[in-house]
Amino acid sequence: MKKILSSLLGLAALVACGQKAEPLSEQMVHSQMSRCGDATYLDYTDGRLKWNYTPGLELRSFLDVYEAYGDPAIYDFVYKWYDGIVNEDGTIKGYSVEKYSTDLICPGKSLFYFYDKTGDEKYRKAIELVKSQVDGQPRTQAGAFWHKQVYPNQVWLDGVYMAEPFYVEYASRYLEGQARIEAYDDIVNEFVVAAEKTYDPATKLYRHAWDESESMFWCDPATHGQSFHCWGRALGWYCMALVDVLDWLPEDYAPRQKLIDILRTICAELPKWADEKSGVWYQVLDQPGREGNYLESTCSAMFSFTYLKGIRMGYLDADLLPYAKKLYGDVVREFISTDEQGRISIEKCCSVGGLGGSSNRMGDFAYYLSEPIRPNDSKGVGPFIWASLEMERLK
């Protein structure tokens, strides 16, 4: 039997026994390494070396734990994956620029890290390869990236996270002068267009996606191309993108304030949509308490991280800190379990959520509830690790 882990009671018990508690961020990494054995098994990939956002997301969080606590086994675990998938000429196994999928930009964020660590030019070449996708990514008339080549004219909140953190780091590292400013402007425009086109004035939340052509079967006919609902993880992706991209925008770059304003607006509304008893959020965010809806861990971890980092960096008001600390505790109580071997898990992760591609993915309430629920999905593990690292900074 698994039992729910209480952070406060668990830590108190360890202290009483004279033991030093391993931080939850590190516990989660070690638990995943124990369960999977190799990074090619993360996120249920069954030993396949696959360039995609899910291992990229989770492994990036592992590196942040390595930087915080220094366990070389964590570095080696991540390095083996990147070293194996990036060829000596800078090409990447299984990666096709021509797919123009924003999902395939996300794992490029750690290429900067390994280029800095190793000096190996294959990582620098791979960075340029991924940047070539950014340069060629199809766009809407307003300049926002299509989510994928196979999803023409569509802007998904997910895609903002997939592309923009890589893009802004590239611009900050390798562009100068007017070229850098133009890149920053382009990045801010992506956030602004996504927000304007997905905003639902009835809920003051942001719906999953928008189709510029207004022709997709998943469009709500009452809107101009919006999907039907605010899906929790989609908004979670967008929030994490905000706090990560803001790190790279200089304080004297005036348009960054637009992103701070959007972040503050979202964070003012989110508590109104949380479950009153547990404090966390539902799979279909704009339908709290509706029969069949369930409390979902990936979006809740993403929002927890957003509040904690946003407060630390000054993007959100410091008086939100008590709420943010309580929220993290709510996430732990609701979703974190431990097994007989002492490994922790994050439960109640929606495995996937998308629009189009198959006839059932129409973004209605029933669709979001039809996707499988599983533990230790990368989209839950990574954000929980980042939220935990933020809490650990406070101690």
C-alpha positions as a Markdown table, in Angstrom:
| # | Residue | x | y | z |
|---|---|---|---|---|
| 1 | Met | 0.0 | 0.0 | 0.0 |
| 2 | Lys | 1.1 | 3.5 | -0.8 |
| 3 | Lys | 0.6 | 6.1 | 1.8 |
| 4 | Ile | 0.4 | 9.9 | 1.4 |
| 5 | Leu | 3.5 | 11.7 | 2.4 |
| 6 | Ser | 3.1 | 14.5 | 4.8 |
| 7 | Ser | 6.1 | 16.9 | 4.5 |
| 8 | Leu | 5.8 | 18.3 | 8.0 |
| 9 | Leu | 5.2 | 15.0 | 9.8 |
| 10 | Gly | 7.8 | 13.2 | 7.7 |
| 11 | Leu | 10.5 | 15.8 | 8.4 |
| 12 | Ala | 9.6 | 15.9 | 12.1 |
| 13 | Ala | 9.9 | 12.1 | 12.4 |
| 14 | Leu | 13.4 | 12.2 | 10.8 |
| 15 | Val | 14.6 | 15.0 | 13.0 |
| 16 | Ala | 13.3 | 13.0 | 16.1 |
| 17 | Cys | 15.4 | 10.0 | 14.9 |
| 18 | Gly | 18.5 | 12.2 | 14.5 |
| 19 | Gln | 18.5 | 11.8 | 10.7 |
| 20 | Lys | 18.9 | 14.5 | 8.2 |
| 21 | Ala | 16.0 | 14.7 | 5.8 |
| 22 | Glu | 16.9 | 14.5 | 2.1 |
| 23 | Pro | 15.3 | 17.4 | 0.3 |
| 24 | Leu | 12.1 | 16.4 | -1.6 |
| 25 | Ser | 13.6 | 17.6 | -4.9 |
| 26 | Glu | 16.6 | 15.2 | -4.5 |
| 27 | Gln | 14.3 | 12.5 | -3.3 |
| 28 | Met | 12.2 | 12.7 | -6.4 |
| 29 | Val | 15.3 | 12.5 | -8.7 |
| 30 | His | 16.7 | 9.6 | -6.8 |
| 31 | Ser | 13.3 | 7.9 | -6.9 |
| 32 | Gln | 13.0 | 8.3 | -10.6 |
| 33 | Met | 16.6 | 7.1 | -11.2 |
| 34 | Ser | 15.9 | 4.0 | -9.1 |
| 35 | Arg | 12.6 | 3.3 | -10.9 |
| 36 | Cys | 13.9 | 3.9 | -14.4 |
| 37 | Gly | 17.5 | 2.9 | -14.3 |
| 38 | Asp | 18.3 | 4.9 | -17.4 |
| 39 | Ala | 16.9 | 8.1 | -18.8 |
| 40 | Thr | 15.5 | 6.3 | -21.8 |
| 41 | Tyr | 12.9 | 4.9 | -19.5 |
| 42 | Leu | 11.6 | 8.2 | -18.2 |
| 43 | Asp | 8.0 | 9.1 | -19.0 |
| 44 | Tyr | 7.2 | 5.6 | -20.1 |
| 45 | Thr | 9.5 | 5.6 | -23.1 |
| 46 | Asp | 10.5 | 2.0 | -22.6 |
| 47 | Gly | 14.2 | 2.3 | -23.5 |
| 48 | Arg | 13.8 | 4.4 | -26.6 |
| 49 | Leu | 16.2 | 7.3 | -27.1 |
| 50 | Lys | 13.6 | 9.9 | -28.1 |
| 51 | Trp | 14.2 | 13.7 | -28.7 |
| 52 | Asn | 11.0 | 15.2 | -27.2 |
| 53 | Tyr | 9.9 | 17.7 | -24.6 |
| 54 | Thr | 9.1 | 15.1 | -21.9 |
| 55 | Pro | 12.6 | 13.8 | -21.2 |
| 56 | Gly | 14.0 | 17.2 | -21.9 |
| 57 | Leu | 11.7 | 18.8 | -19.3 |
| 58 | Glu | 12.4 | 16.1 | -16.6 |
| 59 | Leu | 16.2 | 15.9 | -17.2 |
| 60 | Arg | 16.5 | 19.7 | -17.1 |
| 61 | Ser | 14.9 | 19.6 | -13.6 |
| 62 | Phe | 17.4 | 16.9 | -12.6 |
| 63 | Leu | 20.3 | 19.1 | -13.7 |
| 64 | Asp | 18.9 | 21.9 | -11.4 |
| 65 | Val | 18.9 | 19.4 | -8.5 |
| 66 | Tyr | 22.5 | 18.5 | -9.4 |
| 67 | Glu | 23.5 | 22.2 | -9.3 |
| 68 | Ala | 21.8 | 22.6 | -5.9 |
| 69 | Tyr | 23.2 | 19.5 | -4.2 |
| 70 | Gly | 26.1 | 18.2 | -6.3 |
| 71 | Asp | 25.4 | 14.4 | -6.6 |
| 72 | Pro | 27.6 | 13.4 | -9.6 |
| 73 | Ala | 25.3 | 10.4 | -10.2 |
| 74 | Ile | 22.6 | 12.8 | -11.3 |
| 75 | Tyr | 24.8 | 14.6 | -13.7 |
| 76 | Asp | 26.0 | 11.3 | -15.2 |
| 77 | Phe | 22.4 | 10.1 | -15.6 |
| 78 | Val | 21.5 | 13.2 | -17.6 |
| 79 | Tyr | 24.8 | 13.5 | -19.5 |
| 80 | Lys | 24.5 | 9.9 | -20.8 |
| 81 | Trp | 21.2 | 10.8 | -22.5 |
| 82 | Tyr | 22.4 | 14.0 | -24.1 |
| 83 | Asp | 25.7 | 12.6 | -25.1 |
| 84 | Gly | 24.0 | 9.6 | -26.7 |
| 85 | Ile | 21.4 | 11.6 | -28.7 |
| 86 | Val | 23.6 | 14.4 | -30.0 |
| 87 | Asn | 25.9 | 13.2 | -32.7 |
| 88 | Glu | 29.5 | 14.5 | -33.2 |
| 89 | Asp | 28.4 | 16.7 | -36.1 |
| 90 | Gly | 25.7 | 18.4 | -34.0 |
| 91 | Thr | 22.8 | 16.5 | -35.6 |
| 92 | Ile | 20.3 | 15.0 | -33.2 |
| 93 | Lys | 19.0 | 11.4 | -33.4 |
| 94 | Gly | 15.4 | 11.4 | -34.4 |
| 95 | Tyr | 15.1 | 15.2 | -34.7 |
| 96 | Ser | 13.7 | 16.7 | -37.9 |
| 97 | Val | 13.6 | 20.5 | -38.1 |
| 98 | Glu | 11.1 | 20.2 | -41.0 |
| 99 | Lys | 8.4 | 18.9 | -38.7 |
| 100 | Tyr | 8.4 | 22.4 | -37.2 |
| 101 | Ser | 7.0 | 21.1 | -33.9 |
| 102 | Thr | 7.6 | 23.4 | -31.0 |
| 103 | Asp | 7.7 | 20.3 | -28.8 |
| 104 | Leu | 11.1 | 19.5 | -30.3 |
| 105 | Ile | 12.6 | 22.9 | -29.3 |
| 106 | Cys | 12.1 | 22.3 | -25.6 |
| 107 | Pro | 14.8 | 19.7 | -24.9 |
| 108 | Gly | 17.3 | 22.1 | -26.6 |
| 109 | Lys | 17.5 | 24.1 | -23.4 |
| 110 | Ser | 20.0 | 21.7 | -21.8 |
| 111 | Leu | 22.3 | 22.0 | -24.8 |
| 112 | Phe | 23.5 | 25.3 | -23.5 |
| 113 | Tyr | 24.2 | 23.7 | -20.2 |
| 114 | Phe | 26.3 | 20.9 | -21.6 |
| 115 | Tyr | 28.2 | 23.2 | -24.0 |
| 116 | Asp | 29.1 | 25.3 | -20.9 |
| 117 | Lys | 30.1 | 22.2 | -18.9 |
| 118 | Thr | 32.0 | 20.3 | -21.5 |
| 119 | Gly | 33.1 | 22.8 | -24.2 |
| 120 | Asp | 32.2 | 20.1 | -26.7 |
| 121 | Glu | 31.4 | 21.8 | -30.0 |
| 122 | Lys | 28.8 | 19.2 | -30.9 |
| 123 | Tyr | 26.5 | 20.9 | -28.4 |
| 124 | Arg | 27.1 | 24.3 | -30.0 |
| 125 | Lys | 26.3 | 22.9 | -33.4 |
| 126 | Ala | 23.2 | 21.3 | -32.0 |
| 127 | Ile | 22.1 | 24.6 | -30.5 |
| 128 | Glu | 22.3 | 26.2 | -34.0 |
| 129 | Leu | 20.3 | 23.3 | -35.5 |
| 130 | Val | 17.5 | 23.9 | -33.0 |
| 131 | Lys | 17.7 | 27.7 | -33.6 |
| 132 | Ser | 17.2 | 27.0 | -37.3 |
| 133 | Gln | 13.8 | 25.6 | -36.4 |
| 134 | Val | 13.0 | 28.8 | -34.5 |
| 135 | Asp | 14.0 | 30.8 | -37.5 |
| 136 | Gly | 11.8 | 28.8 | -39.9 |
| 137 | Gln | 8.8 | 28.1 | -37.6 |
| 138 | Pro | 5.5 | 29.0 | -39.5 |
| 139 | Arg | 3.6 | 31.8 | -37.9 |
| 140 | Thr | 0.2 | 33.3 | -37.7 |
| 141 | Gln | -0.5 | 36.7 | -39.2 |
| 142 | Ala | 0.1 | 38.3 | -35.8 |
| 143 | Gly | 3.6 | 36.6 | -35.7 |
| 144 | Ala | 2.9 | 33.9 | -33.1 |
| 145 | Phe | 4.4 | 30.4 | -33.8 |
| 146 | Trp | 2.2 | 27.6 | -35.1 |
| 147 | His | 2.2 | 24.9 | -32.6 |
| 148 | Lys | 3.3 | 22.4 | -35.3 |
| 149 | Gln | 3.5 | 22.1 | -39.0 |
| 150 | Val | 0.7 | 19.5 | -38.9 |
| 151 | Tyr | -1.4 | 22.0 | -36.8 |
| 152 | Pro | -1.5 | 25.0 | -39.2 |
| 153 | Asn | -2.7 | 28.4 | -37.9 |
| 154 | Gln | -2.9 | 27.1 | -34.3 |
| 155 | Val | -1.4 | 28.7 | -31.2 |
| 156 | Trp | -1.4 | 26.5 | -28.1 |
| 157 | Leu | -0.4 | 27.7 | -24.7 |
| 158 | Asp | 1.7 | 24.6 | -24.4 |
| 159 | Gly | 3.8 | 25.8 | -27.3 |
| 160 | Val | 4.8 | 29.0 | -25.6 |
| 161 | Tyr | 6.7 | 27.0 | -23.1 |
| 162 | Met | 8.1 | 24.7 | -25.6 |
| 163 | Ala | 9.8 | 27.4 | -27.7 |
| 164 | Glu | 10.3 | 30.6 | -25.8 |
| 165 | Pro | 12.7 | 29.7 | -23.0 |
| 166 | Phe | 15.2 | 28.3 | -25.6 |
| 167 | Tyr | 14.7 | 31.2 | -27.8 |
| 168 | Val | 15.3 | 33.8 | -25.1 |
| 169 | Glu | 18.4 | 32.1 | -23.8 |
| 170 | Tyr | 19.8 | 31.9 | -27.4 |
| 171 | Ala | 19.1 | 35.6 | -27.9 |
| 172 | Ser | 20.7 | 36.5 | -24.6 |
| 173 | Arg | 23.8 | 34.5 | -25.2 |
| 174 | Tyr | 24.5 | 34.9 | -28.9 |
| 175 | Leu | 22.8 | 37.9 | -30.3 |
| 176 | Glu | 23.8 | 41.5 | -29.8 |
| 177 | Gly | 22.5 | 45.0 | -30.2 |
| 178 | Gln | 19.4 | 45.5 | -32.3 |
| 179 | Ala | 19.3 | 41.8 | -33.2 |
| 180 | Arg | 18.9 | 40.9 | -29.6 |
| 181 | Ile | 16.2 | 43.5 | -29.0 |
| 182 | Glu | 14.3 | 42.4 | -32.0 |
| 183 | Ala | 14.4 | 38.8 | -30.7 |
| 184 | Tyr | 13.1 | 40.0 | -27.3 |
| 185 | Asp | 10.3 | 41.9 | -29.0 |
| 186 | Asp | 9.4 | 38.7 | -31.0 |
| 187 | Ile | 9.3 | 36.7 | -27.8 |
| 188 | Val | 7.2 | 39.2 | -25.9 |
| 189 | Asn | 4.8 | 39.2 | -28.9 |
| 190 | Glu | 4.4 | 35.5 | -28.7 |
| 191 | Phe | 3.1 | 35.8 | -25.1 |
| 192 | Val | 0.9 | 38.7 | -25.9 |
| 193 | Val | -0.7 | 37.2 | -28.9 |
| 194 | Ala | -1.3 | 33.9 | -27.1 |
| 195 | Ala | -2.9 | 35.7 | -24.2 |
| 196 | Glu | -5.1 | 38.0 | -26.3 |
| 197 | Lys | -6.3 | 35.1 | -28.5 |
| 198 | Thr | -7.1 | 32.6 | -25.8 |
| 199 | Tyr | -8.5 | 34.9 | -23.1 |
| 200 | Asp | -12.0 | 34.1 | -21.9 |
| 201 | Pro | -13.6 | 37.2 | -20.4 |
| 202 | Ala | -16.3 | 35.1 | -18.7 |
| 203 | Thr | -13.7 | 33.3 | -16.5 |
| 204 | Lys | -10.7 | 35.6 | -16.8 |
| 205 | Leu | -8.7 | 32.5 | -17.6 |
| 206 | Tyr | -7.0 | 31.4 | -20.8 |
| 207 | Arg | -8.3 | 28.6 | -23.0 |
| 208 | His | -6.1 | 25.9 | -24.3 |
| 209 | Ala | -5.6 | 27.1 | -27.8 |
| 210 | Trp | -6.7 | 29.3 | -30.7 |
| 211 | Asp | -7.1 | 28.5 | -34.4 |
| 212 | Glu | -6.6 | 31.6 | -36.6 |
| 213 | Ser | -8.5 | 30.0 | -39.4 |
| 214 | Glu | -11.5 | 29.3 | -37.1 |
| 215 | Ser | -12.0 | 26.1 | -39.0 |
| 216 | Met | -10.9 | 23.3 | -36.7 |
| 217 | Phe | -13.6 | 21.0 | -35.3 |
| 218 | Trp | -12.4 | 21.7 | -31.8 |
| 219 | Cys | -13.3 | 25.5 | -32.0 |
| 220 | Asp | -16.0 | 26.8 | -29.8 |
| 221 | Pro | -18.5 | 28.3 | -32.2 |
| 222 | Ala | -19.3 | 31.0 | -29.7 |
| 223 | Thr | -15.7 | 32.4 | -30.1 |
| 224 | His | -13.4 | 33.4 | -32.8 |
| 225 | Gly | -11.3 | 30.2 | -33.0 |
| 226 | Gln | -10.8 | 29.4 | -29.3 |
| 227 | Ser | -11.0 | 25.9 | -27.9 |
| 228 | Phe | -13.8 | 25.1 | -25.4 |
| 229 | His | -12.0 | 25.1 | -22.1 |
| 230 | Cys | -9.1 | 26.3 | -20.0 |
| 231 | Trp | -7.1 | 23.1 | -19.5 |
| 232 | Gly | -5.1 | 23.2 | -16.3 |
| 233 | Arg | -1.8 | 22.1 | -17.7 |
| 234 | Ala | -2.0 | 24.3 | -20.8 |
| 235 | Leu | -2.2 | 27.4 | -18.5 |
| 236 | Gly | 0.5 | 25.8 | -16.3 |
| 237 | Trp | 2.9 | 25.6 | -19.3 |
| 238 | Tyr | 2.2 | 29.3 | -20.0 |
| 239 | Cys | 2.8 | 30.4 | -16.5 |
| 240 | Met | 6.1 | 28.5 | -16.3 |
| 241 | Ala | 7.2 | 30.1 | -19.6 |
| 242 | Leu | 6.5 | 33.5 | -18.1 |
| 243 | Val | 8.7 | 33.1 | -15.0 |
| 244 | Asp | 11.5 | 31.4 | -17.0 |
| 245 | Val | 11.6 | 33.9 | -19.9 |
| 246 | Leu | 11.5 | 36.9 | -17.5 |
| 247 | Asp | 14.8 | 35.7 | -16.0 |
| 248 | Trp | 16.5 | 36.6 | -19.3 |
| 249 | Leu | 14.9 | 39.9 | -20.1 |
| 250 | Pro | 16.9 | 42.9 | -18.7 |
| 251 | Glu | 15.1 | 45.2 | -16.2 |
| 252 | Asp | 15.7 | 48.2 | -18.5 |
| 253 | Tyr | 13.9 | 46.4 | -21.4 |
| 254 | Ala | 10.5 | 48.1 | -21.0 |
| 255 | Pro | 8.3 | 45.5 | -22.7 |
| 256 | Arg | 9.1 | 42.9 | -20.0 |
| 257 | Gln | 6.5 | 44.7 | -17.9 |
| 258 | Lys | 3.8 | 43.3 | -20.2 |
| 259 | Leu | 4.8 | 39.8 | -19.2 |
| 260 | Ile | 4.8 | 40.7 | -15.5 |
| 261 | Asp | 1.4 | 42.2 | -15.8 |
| 262 | Ile | 0.0 | 39.0 | -17.5 |
| 263 | Leu | 1.6 | 36.9 | -14.8 |
| 264 | Arg | 0.1 | 39.0 | -12.0 |
| 265 | Thr | -3.3 | 38.9 | -13.6 |
| 266 | Ile | -3.3 | 35.1 | -13.9 |
| 267 | Cys | -2.0 | 34.6 | -10.3 |
| 268 | Ala | -4.7 | 36.9 | -9.0 |
| 269 | Glu | -7.4 | 34.7 | -10.6 |
| 270 | Leu | -6.1 | 31.2 | -10.1 |
| 271 | Pro | -7.0 | 30.9 | -6.3 |
| 272 | Lys | -10.6 | 31.5 | -7.2 |
| 273 | Trp | -10.6 | 28.3 | -9.3 |
| 274 | Ala | -8.8 | 26.0 | -6.9 |
| 275 | Asp | -10.7 | 23.3 | -4.9 |
| 276 | Glu | -11.7 | 24.8 | -1.6 |
| 277 | Lys | -10.9 | 21.7 | 0.4 |
| 278 | Ser | -7.6 | 20.6 | -1.0 |
| 279 | Gly | -6.3 | 24.0 | -2.4 |
| 280 | Val | -5.2 | 22.5 | -5.7 |
| 281 | Trp | -6.7 | 22.5 | -9.2 |
| 282 | Tyr | -8.8 | 20.4 | -11.4 |
| 283 | Gln | -7.9 | 18.8 | -14.8 |
| 284 | Val | -10.5 | 21.0 | -16.5 |
| 285 | Leu | -9.6 | 24.2 | -14.7 |
| 286 | Asp | -12.7 | 26.2 | -15.5 |
| 287 | Gln | -15.1 | 23.4 | -14.3 |
| 288 | Pro | -14.2 | 23.0 | -10.6 |
| 289 | Gly | -16.4 | 20.5 | -8.8 |
| 290 | Arg | -18.1 | 19.3 | -12.0 |
| 291 | Glu | -19.0 | 15.6 | -11.9 |
| 292 | Gly | -16.1 | 13.5 | -13.3 |
| 293 | Asn | -13.6 | 16.3 | -13.0 |
| 294 | Tyr | -10.6 | 15.4 | -10.9 |
| 295 | Leu | -7.8 | 17.1 | -9.0 |
| 296 | Glu | -4.7 | 17.0 | -11.3 |
| 297 | Ser | -1.1 | 17.1 | -10.2 |
| 298 | Thr | 0.8 | 18.4 | -13.2 |
| 299 | Cys | -1.0 | 21.7 | -13.4 |
| 300 | Ser | -1.0 | 22.1 | -9.6 |
| 301 | Ala | 2.8 | 21.6 | -9.4 |
| 302 | Met | 3.3 | 24.0 | -12.3 |
| 303 | Phe | 1.2 | 26.7 | -10.5 |
| 304 | Ser | 3.0 | 26.0 | -7.2 |
| 305 | Phe | 6.4 | 26.6 | -8.9 |
| 306 | Thr | 5.1 | 29.7 | -10.7 |
| 307 | Tyr | 4.0 | 31.4 | -7.4 |
| 308 | Leu | 7.2 | 30.4 | -5.5 |
| 309 | Lys | 9.6 | 31.5 | -8.3 |
| 310 | Gly | 7.6 | 34.5 | -9.2 |
| 311 | Ile | 7.7 | 35.8 | -5.6 |
| 312 | Arg | 11.4 | 35.1 | -5.2 |
| 313 | Met | 12.3 | 37.0 | -8.4 |
| 314 | Gly | 10.0 | 39.9 | -7.6 |
| 315 | Tyr | 7.6 | 39.3 | -10.4 |
| 316 | Leu | 4.8 | 38.7 | -7.8 |
| 317 | Asp | 4.2 | 40.5 | -4.6 |
| 318 | Ala | 6.0 | 39.2 | -1.5 |
| 319 | Asp | 2.8 | 39.2 | 0.5 |
| 320 | Leu | 1.8 | 36.1 | -1.5 |
| 321 | Leu | 4.5 | 34.0 | 0.1 |
| 322 | Pro | 2.3 | 32.5 | 2.9 |
| 323 | Tyr | -0.2 | 31.4 | 0.2 |
| 324 | Ala | 2.6 | 30.0 | -2.0 |
| 325 | Lys | 4.1 | 28.0 | 0.9 |
| 326 | Lys | 0.7 | 26.6 | 1.9 |
| 327 | Leu | 0.0 | 25.7 | -1.8 |
| 328 | Tyr | 3.2 | 23.7 | -2.0 |
| 329 | Gly | 2.2 | 21.8 | 1.1 |
| 330 | Asp | -1.2 | 21.2 | -0.4 |
| 331 | Val | 0.4 | 19.7 | -3.5 |
| 332 | Val | 2.6 | 17.4 | -1.4 |
| 333 | Arg | -0.4 | 16.2 | 0.7 |
| 334 | Glu | -2.7 | 15.7 | -2.2 |
| 335 | Phe | -0.3 | 14.1 | -4.8 |
| 336 | Ile | 3.0 | 12.8 | -3.3 |
| 337 | Ser | 3.1 | 9.2 | -2.1 |
| 338 | Thr | 5.8 | 6.8 | -0.9 |
| 339 | Asp | 6.3 | 3.1 | -1.6 |
| 340 | Glu | 7.7 | 0.3 | 0.5 |
| 341 | Gln | 11.2 | 1.1 | -0.7 |
| 342 | Gly | 11.0 | 4.7 | 0.4 |
| 343 | Arg | 10.7 | 6.1 | -3.2 |
| 344 | Ile | 8.4 | 9.0 | -3.7 |
| 345 | Ser | 5.9 | 9.4 | -6.6 |
| 346 | Ile | 3.7 | 12.1 | -7.9 |
| 347 | Glu | 0.2 | 10.7 | -8.5 |
| 348 | Lys | -2.8 | 11.8 | -10.6 |
| 349 | Cys | -0.9 | 13.0 | -13.7 |
| 350 | Cys | -2.9 | 13.4 | -16.9 |
| 351 | Ser | -0.7 | 11.6 | -19.4 |
| 352 | Val | -1.4 | 13.8 | -22.4 |
| 353 | Gly | -3.8 | 16.5 | -23.7 |
| 354 | Gly | -4.1 | 17.9 | -27.2 |
| 355 | Leu | -6.4 | 19.1 | -29.9 |
| 356 | Gly | -7.0 | 17.6 | -33.3 |
| 357 | Gly | -4.9 | 14.8 | -34.8 |
| 358 | Ser | -7.7 | 12.4 | -34.1 |
| 359 | Ser | -11.5 | 12.9 | -34.0 |
| 360 | Asn | -11.9 | 12.5 | -30.2 |
| 361 | Arg | -9.4 | 15.3 | -29.4 |
| 362 | Met | -12.0 | 18.1 | -29.6 |
| 363 | Gly | -11.2 | 19.8 | -26.4 |
| 364 | Asp | -14.6 | 19.4 | -24.8 |
| 365 | Phe | -15.0 | 18.4 | -21.1 |
| 366 | Ala | -15.4 | 14.7 | -21.9 |
| 367 | Tyr | -12.2 | 14.6 | -24.0 |
| 368 | Tyr | -10.0 | 15.9 | -21.2 |
| 369 | Leu | -11.4 | 13.3 | -18.8 |
| 370 | Ser | -10.8 | 10.5 | -21.3 |
| 371 | Glu | -7.0 | 10.7 | -21.3 |
| 372 | Pro | -5.2 | 8.2 | -19.1 |
| 373 | Ile | -4.0 | 9.2 | -15.6 |
| 374 | Arg | -0.7 | 7.8 | -14.4 |
| 375 | Pro | 2.0 | 8.5 | -11.8 |
| 376 | Asn | 5.4 | 10.0 | -12.4 |
| 377 | Asp | 4.7 | 11.5 | -15.7 |
| 378 | Ser | 7.5 | 13.9 | -16.7 |
| 379 | Lys | 5.1 | 16.8 | -16.9 |
| 380 | Gly | 4.5 | 16.3 | -13.2 |
| 381 | Val | 7.9 | 15.2 | -12.0 |
| 382 | Gly | 9.8 | 18.2 | -13.5 |
| 383 | Pro | 7.5 | 21.0 | -12.2 |
| 384 | Phe | 7.3 | 19.3 | -8.7 |
| 385 | Ile | 11.1 | 19.2 | -8.6 |
| 386 | Trp | 11.3 | 22.9 | -9.5 |
| 387 | Ala | 8.6 | 23.8 | -6.9 |
| 388 | Ser | 10.5 | 21.8 | -4.3 |
| 389 | Leu | 13.8 | 23.6 | -5.1 |
| 390 | Glu | 12.1 | 26.9 | -4.6 |
| 391 | Met | 10.8 | 25.8 | -1.2 |
| 392 | Glu | 14.2 | 24.5 | -0.3 |
| 393 | Arg | 15.7 | 27.9 | -1.1 |
| 394 | Leu | 13.6 | 29.4 | 1.6 |
| 395 | Lys | 15.1 | 27.3 | 4.4 |
